[in-house]
């Protein structure tokens, strides 16, 4: 499999695609994403190049406002960035006191033949 750099001028301008069934990014050689990582990347990618605080991510991605939810954001962002380190190192940006941002648009592809329930992060209730 040949991988093009994210900002390659010869690549198409279409967004990266998250595969909801396999929880991976199509075309990038990365390990499967955990449900929390997938949800975080889907949210950030749908709002590319906008900054989001840890508190707003905890609320919008995981439906919680407590301090432990912000720790979930930190943990999932950290593991997500490690998984993307070789294939897409600049995809998720972090800036102290500003938050997190996704440098490129990311869309989620759902297989129409599957009825995938909403992603559930273990131990989390809405």
N, C-alpha and C positions, 0 to 999 in steps of 0.2 A: 504494500500500500504506500503510495506516495502522498506525503502531506505537504501542503503549501503553507508558507508562513501566513499568519493572520492578515497581514497588510500587504500581501503580494499583489502587484498591479495586474498580474495575469489571472488572478482568481476572480470568481464572480462576486458581485456585490451583494448577493443574497445573504441573509443572516445565518448564523450557526444554528443547527437544529439539534434540539434535545430529543432523544428517543425515549418516550414515556414507558415503553414496554421494557427496554433493556437498561434504562436509567444511565445512558451514556450520551456523549456528544458525537453525532454522526461525523465520520471522517477524521476524527482525532483519536489517537491511540492513548486512551486513558483507562484506568480501572473503572469499574461500575461505580456510580455515585450512590451514596446513602440517601435515604428519603429526605433527610434534612438538608443535605448538600444540594440535591436536585431541586427542592423547593426554593432554596435561596438563590441558586443560579437562574431558575426560571423567572423569579421575581426581578432580580437585578437585570437580567437580559431583556426583559420586556420593557424596561425603563432605562435603556442604555445611555451612558454618558451623563447620568444624573446621580448626584450624591445622596446617600441615605444613611441616617444615623443608626447606631446600633439599636436604640430604643424604637425607632420607627420600623426597622426590620423585624424586631421581636414581635411587634404588634401586627404588622401586615403579613408576615410570612408564617409566624407560629401562633398568632392570635392571643398573645400574652403580653403583659406589661410589667411583670415582676423582674427583679434583678437576676434570677436564675435563667430567665428567658434571654436576657442580654448575654449571659455566659454561653448559652446555646449558639447564639449568633457568632460569637468569637470562635467557639470550637468548630462549628461547621464551616465558617469562612476559612479558618486555618487549614483544616483537612482538605477542603476544596482547592485552595491555592496550591497545596502540596501535590495533589493529584494532577493539577494542570501545569505544574512547573516545567515539564519538558515539552509538552505539546502546545501550550498557550500561556506562557508565563505572564503576559501583560493583560490577560482577559479580566481578571478581578483585581481592582486597585483598592488600596487601603490608604487612608490618610488620617493621622491622629487628629482627634477633635472634629473631623469632618465626616468620617464614616467610610462607606464602601460604595464602589461604582463598578459597572461593567463597561468595558471599552467598546464592545460591539453588541449589536442586537442579537438576541437569542430567541428562537421560537420553539415551542413544544409541539412535537408531532405525536398525535394519538392515532393508533390503529383503529379504524372505524369498526372492525370486527370484534374489538375488545371493549368491554364495558369496564374501564379502569376506575375504581373508586378514587375519591380524593386522597392525596398522599397523607399518610398518618405517620407522625414521628412518634416512636415508642415512648410511652410515659407521658404523652401530651394529650390533653383533652381540650376541646373548644367550648 
